[in-house]
């Protein structure tokens, strides 16, 4: 009788399901407008919604908080918002929150990379609680895409004087499918299913992000089943797994929407000489990086847009290693055995492969007489003391991109500002002009033509050494049901996932 009673209690009360994930660093700010590190942006993605998003093909834009949208003219969009959407604290979401978010992005005290996206917006006008219109100064090729950032609540933040230091950044209130329940730095972040989510309550009750800085510890936790979904490094996938792992975990490998690069601080005199940048590019064996670091799970990156994007320029090829030419260029720039080129590569250990990539680059550059020192740091320290204040000679980093990237944020001269993504200080009047002409076009073919020209121009200038496009090796527990692998990965419709505990 006791067994039967217990059985019925379990049936009717349910057993809470938990999805265990990992992050290599603490989130800096969970406010989606200022979440610029990967830990923050990935967690914020569960907590907030945007006006629009891509569908599962990654090509079509569909509504998220917006129920529908229409272009009234080429410079005027009307958004109709969903009814019944609530913030995590129960307040009703409305068009006034969207207007507030726009004004916050434009505020001079907000340091956000989204500011550059909204420079073409003339005004945002609230028609009623669930209708707003956005007017642009001119036709803009990303008029819809810029509204893919998270919307924040007016009623929480309207009196906040310091958005960058706001407690909201660690205690966020969103509209998303999950609610922040607990934030324990250097330990775990706990999310709880939102019972009032406008689509429906997620089927998995909780998500726990385990903060694990050490890559080996993360890997061991995955192998032991303490982590349910993660990415694997090629060495781990090829040589450190047994049959039992593959029995318990499914695998999806796709080209990542990202690339790894070595960026030069172009504010420094030594890197302003194009001969130096070209020499360093010719000294690198990119195929060797793929062989050693990725065991062929990747391809050489040839430029700033990814294969598959309309702006990808197939005519631009990766440089072949040429030590003779590299040495000649360095000699013409004034460097020799007695006076070698010396610089530091700074990177973070949050990505397991990058410190090893830095070591390989160090050895390869020594073949042309270049002396490189390495600085490997914890992510937050690296972000706050090296990247943000631009205190580096070179940085080994990566960018994640959509298949319709906006080159303005990374490559336009005006993006070389505090909080901007033009980290290396790249300035080119020719590139600026191409970007501006591209952005004013709404013709897809013209946009693609401009992007291919931008691609070639940037590669020719060598502000980065474009290195590798790694494959993304996703593994997920077979105890999770409802996973729909797509070209964008495994996270499509994750609120439909169910997990057998």
matplotlib code that plots the C-alpha trace (Angstrom):
import matplotlib.pyplot as plt

x = [0.0, 2.9, 4.5, 1.3, 0.8, 4.4, 3.8, 0.7, 2.5, 5.3, 2.8, 0.8, 3.6, 6.2, 9.9, 11.8, 14.1, 17.4, 19.6, 23.3, 25.5, 28.9, 30.6, 34.3, 33.9, 31.6, 29.1, 30.1, 26.7, 23.4, 21.8, 21.6, 22.5, 25.9, 26.5, 29.6, 31.4, 30.3, 29.2, 27.0, 25.4, 24.7, 23.0, 21.1, 19.7, 17.6, 16.3, 15.4, 13.6, 14.1, 11.5, 12.5, 14.7, 15.9, 13.9, 15.5, 17.0, 18.9, 17.6, 14.1, 13.3, 10.2, 8.6, 9.6, 8.2, 6.7, 3.7, 4.3, 6.0, 5.6, 7.6, 5.2, 8.0, 11.7, 12.5, 9.5, 8.7, 5.6, 5.8, 2.7, 3.6, 2.3, -0.4, -0.1, 3.7, 4.8, 8.1, 9.4, 8.0, 4.5, 4.3, 2.9, 5.3, 4.5, 5.7, 7.0, 9.6, 10.9, 11.1, 12.9, 15.4, 16.1, 16.7, 18.9, 21.1, 21.4, 22.3, 25.9, 26.4, 25.6, 28.6, 27.1, 28.2, 24.6, 24.9, 26.5, 23.6, 21.1, 22.9, 20.6, 17.4, 15.8, 13.1, 10.9, 7.3, 4.8, 1.4, -0.3, 0.7, 1.2, 2.2, 5.3, 6.9, 10.6, 11.7, 15.2, 17.3, 17.8, 17.2, 19.2, 20.1, 19.9, 16.7, 15.1, 18.2, 19.2, 16.0, 17.5, 18.9, 17.1, 14.5, 14.8, 12.1, 11.3, 9.6, 12.8, 15.5, 13.8, 15.3, 18.7, 21.5, 24.4, 23.3, 26.9, 27.0, 23.3, 22.3, 20.0, 23.1, 23.3, 19.6, 17.9, 14.2, 13.4, 10.5, 12.4, 11.6, 13.8, 14.1, 17.3, 17.0, 20.5, 23.8, 26.8, 30.0, 32.7, 30.2, 26.8, 24.0, 20.6, 17.7, 14.1, 11.4, 9.1, 5.5, 4.1, 6.2, 4.2, 4.8, 4.5, 6.3, 9.6, 9.4, 12.7, 12.3, 15.7, 19.0, 22.2, 25.3, 28.4, 31.2, 34.3, 37.4, 39.6, 38.9, 40.0, 37.6, 34.8, 35.6, 35.8, 32.4, 30.9, 32.3, 30.9, 27.5, 27.5, 27.1, 24.4, 25.3, 28.7, 31.2, 34.3, 37.7, 38.9, 41.6, 39.0, 36.6, 39.2, 41.4, 39.8, 36.4, 35.3, 32.3, 30.3, 30.5, 29.0, 26.3, 25.3, 25.8, 24.8, 27.1, 26.4, 29.4, 29.0, 31.2, 31.1, 29.8, 33.1, 36.7, 40.0, 42.3, 45.5, 44.7, 47.4, 47.1, 47.3, 47.8, 51.4, 54.0, 55.5, 52.2, 51.4, 53.9, 52.0, 55.2, 55.4, 51.8, 52.2, 55.5, 53.8, 50.9, 53.3, 55.2, 52.2, 51.3, 47.5, 47.1, 49.5, 47.3, 44.3, 46.4, 47.8, 45.1, 41.9, 42.9, 41.3, 38.1, 38.1, 39.2, 41.5, 39.8, 40.4, 38.6, 36.1, 32.9, 32.2, 31.7, 28.0, 27.5, 26.5, 29.4, 32.0, 34.7, 35.8, 38.4, 40.4, 42.7, 44.5, 48.2, 50.7, 53.6, 56.6, 59.5, 61.8, 59.3, 58.5, 62.2, 62.7, 59.7, 61.0, 64.5, 62.9, 61.0, 64.3, 64.4, 67.3, 69.0, 70.5, 67.3, 64.5, 60.8, 59.5, 55.9, 53.5, 50.5, 47.8, 45.0, 42.7, 42.6, 38.8, 39.2, 41.3, 42.9, 44.0, 47.0, 48.3, 47.6, 49.6, 52.6, 52.5, 52.4, 55.3, 57.4, 56.4, 57.2, 60.6, 61.4, 61.6, 63.5, 60.5, 60.6, 57.2, 56.3, 53.0, 50.5, 47.7, 45.0, 41.7, 38.9, 37.5, 41.0, 41.9, 38.7, 38.9, 42.6, 43.7, 40.9, 38.6, 41.4, 43.2, 46.4, 47.9, 50.3, 48.4, 45.4, 44.5, 40.7, 37.7, 34.5, 31.1, 29.2, 25.8, 25.6, 24.5, 27.1, 27.4, 31.0, 30.5, 30.8, 34.2, 35.7, 34.4, 36.7, 33.8, 33.6, 37.1, 35.6, 35.2, 32.9, 33.1, 34.3, 37.0, 39.5, 42.6, 42.0, 41.5, 41.0, 40.5, 38.7, 38.1, 36.6, 34.5, 33.1, 32.2, 30.5, 28.5, 27.4, 26.5, 24.4, 22.4, 21.3, 18.3, 19.2, 20.5, 22.8, 24.3, 24.8, 26.6, 28.8, 29.8, 30.5, 32.8, 34.7, 34.9, 36.2, 39.0, 39.9, 40.2, 42.2, 44.6, 45.2, 46.0, 44.6, 44.1, 45.8, 42.7, 43.5, 41.0, 37.2, 36.9, 34.2, 31.7, 31.5, 28.3, 27.5, 24.3, 22.9, 20.6, 18.4, 17.3, 14.3, 13.1, 16.5, 16.2, 19.6, 19.7, 22.3, 22.4, 23.2, 21.0, 19.3, 16.2, 13.0, 14.9, 11.7, 10.3, 13.1, 12.4, 14.9, 14.6, 16.2]
y = [0.0, 2.3, 1.6, 2.3, 5.6, 6.7, 5.8, 8.0, 10.9, 10.7, 10.6, 13.6, 15.7, 14.9, 14.6, 17.8, 17.5, 19.3, 20.1, 20.4, 22.6, 24.2, 27.5, 28.3, 31.6, 33.7, 35.8, 39.5, 41.0, 39.2, 42.3, 41.4, 44.9, 44.8, 41.0, 41.0, 37.9, 34.4, 33.2, 36.2, 36.1, 32.4, 32.5, 35.8, 34.0, 31.8, 34.8, 37.4, 37.6, 39.8, 41.4, 39.0, 36.0, 33.7, 30.5, 27.1, 27.5, 30.7, 32.5, 33.8, 36.3, 35.6, 37.2, 36.6, 39.2, 40.7, 38.8, 40.3, 43.1, 44.9, 47.5, 50.4, 52.1, 51.2, 53.3, 52.6, 49.3, 48.6, 45.9, 44.3, 42.8, 39.7, 40.1, 38.2, 38.4, 38.9, 39.8, 37.4, 39.5, 39.3, 42.8, 43.0, 43.5, 46.4, 48.6, 51.1, 48.5, 48.4, 52.2, 52.3, 49.6, 51.7, 54.8, 52.9, 51.7, 55.2, 56.7, 57.9, 56.2, 52.8, 51.0, 48.5, 47.1, 47.5, 51.2, 51.1, 49.0, 51.7, 54.7, 54.6, 54.7, 58.1, 57.4, 54.8, 55.8, 54.0, 53.8, 51.9, 49.3, 46.6, 48.6, 50.6, 52.0, 52.4, 55.1, 54.9, 57.8, 55.9, 52.3, 49.9, 46.4, 45.2, 47.1, 43.9, 42.1, 44.9, 44.0, 40.6, 41.8, 41.2, 43.7, 44.9, 46.1, 49.8, 49.4, 48.0, 50.2, 53.5, 55.2, 53.4, 56.0, 53.6, 50.8, 49.4, 48.9, 48.1, 45.2, 44.2, 42.9, 40.1, 39.9, 40.2, 40.2, 39.1, 37.6, 34.4, 30.8, 30.6, 32.7, 33.3, 31.5, 31.5, 33.1, 31.7, 33.0, 30.4, 27.7, 27.5, 29.5, 28.0, 28.8, 27.8, 27.2, 30.2, 29.0, 32.0, 31.8, 33.0, 29.9, 27.4, 26.4, 24.6, 20.9, 20.8, 22.3, 23.6, 24.5, 24.5, 26.1, 24.8, 27.3, 25.3, 27.1, 24.1, 22.4, 18.9, 19.1, 20.0, 17.1, 14.6, 15.8, 15.3, 11.8, 10.9, 12.2, 15.3, 17.5, 16.8, 19.0, 20.3, 20.9, 18.7, 19.5, 17.4, 15.7, 14.7, 13.4, 11.5, 9.9, 10.2, 8.6, 5.0, 3.1, 3.6, 7.4, 7.2, 4.8, 7.5, 10.6, 11.6, 13.7, 16.6, 18.0, 21.2, 24.0, 26.6, 30.1, 31.4, 31.9, 32.2, 35.1, 36.9, 40.6, 43.3, 46.5, 48.9, 51.8, 50.6, 51.8, 48.3, 47.0, 50.0, 48.9, 46.7, 44.8, 43.5, 42.3, 40.6, 38.9, 37.6, 36.2, 34.5, 33.0, 31.1, 27.6, 27.5, 24.0, 22.9, 24.5, 22.5, 19.3, 19.6, 21.5, 20.3, 17.0, 18.1, 19.1, 22.5, 24.5, 27.5, 30.9, 33.1, 36.3, 38.1, 36.4, 32.7, 30.2, 30.0, 33.7, 35.7, 38.0, 35.3, 35.9, 32.7, 34.5, 35.3, 32.4, 31.7, 32.7, 29.8, 29.7, 31.4, 31.9, 33.4, 36.1, 36.7, 37.2, 39.6, 41.7, 41.9, 42.9, 45.7, 46.9, 47.2, 43.9, 41.6, 39.0, 41.7, 43.7, 41.2, 42.0, 41.2, 41.2, 39.5, 37.3, 37.7, 35.1, 33.4, 29.9, 29.8, 28.2, 25.0, 25.2, 28.8, 28.6, 25.7, 27.7, 30.6, 28.2, 26.9, 30.5, 31.3, 28.5, 29.2, 32.9, 32.0, 30.4, 33.9, 35.4, 36.9, 36.6, 36.1, 36.0, 34.6, 35.8, 33.4, 34.8, 33.9, 35.2, 38.0, 39.3, 39.1, 40.9, 43.7, 44.4, 43.6, 43.6, 46.4, 49.0, 47.8, 47.1, 44.5, 44.1, 41.2, 39.1, 35.6, 35.5, 34.4, 35.9, 34.3, 35.5, 35.1, 34.3, 38.0, 39.8, 43.6, 44.6, 48.0, 46.8, 45.2, 47.1, 50.6, 53.4, 54.7, 51.4, 52.1, 53.4, 52.3, 49.3, 48.9, 45.8, 47.3, 46.1, 46.5, 50.1, 49.3, 52.5, 52.4, 55.1, 52.6, 50.0, 52.6, 53.8, 50.3, 49.5, 52.7, 52.0, 48.5, 49.5, 51.9, 49.3, 47.0, 45.0, 41.6, 41.2, 44.6, 44.0, 40.7, 42.4, 45.1, 42.5, 40.6, 43.8, 44.5, 41.0, 41.4, 44.9, 43.8, 40.7, 42.8, 45.1, 42.3, 43.8, 40.3, 37.0, 35.0, 31.5, 28.7, 28.0, 25.2, 22.6, 22.6, 19.1, 19.0, 16.1, 15.7, 13.0, 10.5, 10.9, 14.2, 13.7, 16.2, 17.5, 18.8, 19.1, 21.9, 23.8, 26.2, 23.4, 21.6, 24.4, 24.8, 24.4, 23.6, 24.4, 21.2, 19.1, 16.4, 14.7, 11.3, 11.5]
z = [0.0, 0.8, -2.5, -4.4, -2.5, -3.3, -6.9, -7.2, -5.4, -8.0, -10.9, -9.7, -8.2, -10.9, -10.4, -11.2, -14.2, -14.4, -17.4, -16.4, -18.4, -17.9, -18.4, -18.2, -16.5, -14.3, -16.2, -16.0, -16.7, -17.4, -18.9, -22.6, -23.7, -22.0, -21.9, -24.2, -22.8, -23.9, -20.4, -19.9, -23.4, -23.3, -20.0, -20.8, -23.9, -21.6, -19.7, -22.4, -25.7, -28.7, -31.0, -33.8, -34.4, -37.2, -37.9, -37.8, -41.3, -40.2, -43.3, -42.5, -39.8, -37.7, -34.7, -31.1, -28.8, -32.0, -33.3, -36.7, -38.6, -41.9, -43.9, -44.5, -46.5, -47.0, -44.0, -41.7, -40.0, -37.9, -35.2, -33.7, -30.3, -28.6, -26.0, -22.7, -22.4, -18.8, -17.2, -14.6, -11.8, -13.3, -14.9, -18.4, -21.3, -23.7, -26.5, -23.8, -22.8, -26.4, -26.5, -23.2, -24.4, -27.5, -25.4, -23.1, -25.9, -27.2, -23.8, -23.6, -20.2, -21.7, -23.0, -25.5, -28.8, -30.0, -30.1, -33.6, -34.9, -34.0, -35.4, -38.5, -36.4, -36.5, -33.9, -32.3, -31.8, -29.6, -31.3, -28.5, -25.8, -28.5, -31.6, -32.4, -35.5, -36.2, -38.6, -40.2, -41.5, -44.7, -46.1, -44.0, -44.9, -41.2, -40.3, -38.8, -37.6, -35.1, -33.1, -32.3, -29.0, -25.7, -24.5, -20.9, -18.5, -18.2, -14.8, -13.3, -14.9, -15.6, -12.5, -12.7, -12.9, -13.5, -15.9, -16.1, -12.3, -11.8, -9.5, -12.4, -14.1, -11.6, -10.7, -14.1, -14.8, -18.3, -20.4, -21.3, -20.8, -17.7, -14.6, -12.6, -9.3, -7.9, -8.9, -7.0, -8.5, -9.3, -8.4, -10.2, -11.8, -11.4, -13.8, -13.2, -15.8, -16.3, -15.6, -17.5, -20.6, -23.6, -25.7, -22.8, -19.7, -20.6, -20.1, -18.3, -14.8, -14.1, -15.8, -13.8, -15.2, -13.4, -13.4, -14.2, -15.3, -15.8, -19.2, -18.0, -15.0, -17.4, -19.6, -16.7, -15.4, -18.9, -19.2, -15.7, -16.7, -14.5, -17.6, -20.1, -23.0, -24.0, -26.7, -27.2, -28.4, -31.3, -29.2, -26.7, -29.3, -31.3, -28.5, -25.1, -25.4, -25.3, -26.6, -23.4, -23.9, -27.4, -26.0, -23.5, -25.7, -29.2, -31.4, -33.9, -35.7, -37.7, -39.0, -36.3, -37.0, -35.7, -36.5, -34.6, -35.3, -34.2, -34.0, -34.2, -32.1, -35.0, -32.6, -32.1, -34.5, -35.1, -36.5, -38.6, -41.2, -43.7, -44.5, -41.0, -41.0, -44.3, -43.2, -40.0, -42.2, -44.5, -41.6, -40.3, -41.4, -41.0, -42.2, -39.5, -36.9, -38.2, -38.2, -34.7, -32.8, -34.5, -36.0, -39.3, -37.5, -39.1, -42.1, -42.8, -42.4, -45.4, -44.2, -42.1, -43.4, -43.2, -46.0, -46.7, -46.2, -49.3, -48.7, -48.6, -51.3, -52.9, -54.9, -51.8, -50.9, -47.6, -47.9, -48.2, -45.9, -47.5, -45.1, -47.7, -48.6, -44.9, -44.0, -46.9, -45.8, -42.2, -43.5, -45.6, -42.5, -40.6, -38.6, -38.4, -36.1, -34.1, -34.1, -34.2, -34.2, -30.7, -29.4, -27.0, -27.7, -25.1, -24.8, -22.3, -20.9, -21.0, -24.4, -24.0, -27.4, -27.6, -25.3, -27.4, -30.6, -29.1, -28.5, -32.1, -33.4, -31.2, -32.6, -36.2, -36.0, -34.5, -37.9, -39.4, -36.4, -34.6, -30.8, -29.3, -25.6, -24.3, -21.7, -20.8, -18.4, -16.8, -18.9, -16.7, -16.0, -19.7, -20.7, -18.0, -18.0, -21.6, -24.1, -22.8, -22.2, -25.4, -23.5, -25.7, -28.6, -30.2, -29.0, -29.9, -29.9, -31.8, -33.2, -33.5, -36.6, -38.2, -41.9, -42.4, -40.4, -40.1, -40.8, -39.3, -35.7, -36.3, -39.2, -39.5, -38.1, -35.9, -34.1, -32.6, -29.4, -25.8, -25.8, -29.5, -31.3, -33.4, -30.9, -33.0, -34.1, -37.8, -39.9, -43.7, -45.7, -48.5, -46.2, -44.4, -47.7, -48.8, -45.5, -45.7, -49.3, -48.4, -45.4, -47.4, -49.9, -49.6, -52.8, -51.6, -54.6, -54.3, -50.5, -51.3, -53.9, -51.4, -48.8, -51.1, -51.8, -48.1, -47.5, -50.1, -48.8, -45.1, -46.0, -48.1, -45.1, -42.7, -39.5, -38.3, -39.2, -40.0, -38.8, -38.4, -38.6, -36.1, -36.3, -33.4, -31.9, -29.8, -27.6, -25.6, -23.3, -24.9, -21.8, -23.4, -25.8, -28.3, -29.6, -33.2, -34.8, -37.4, -39.4, -36.4, -33.8, -31.3, -29.4, -31.6, -29.6, -26.4, -24.4, -25.9, -24.5, -21.9, -19.8, -18.2, -14.8]

ax = plt.figure().add_subplot(projection="3d")
ax.plot(x, y, z, "-o")
ax.set_aspect("equal")
plt.show()
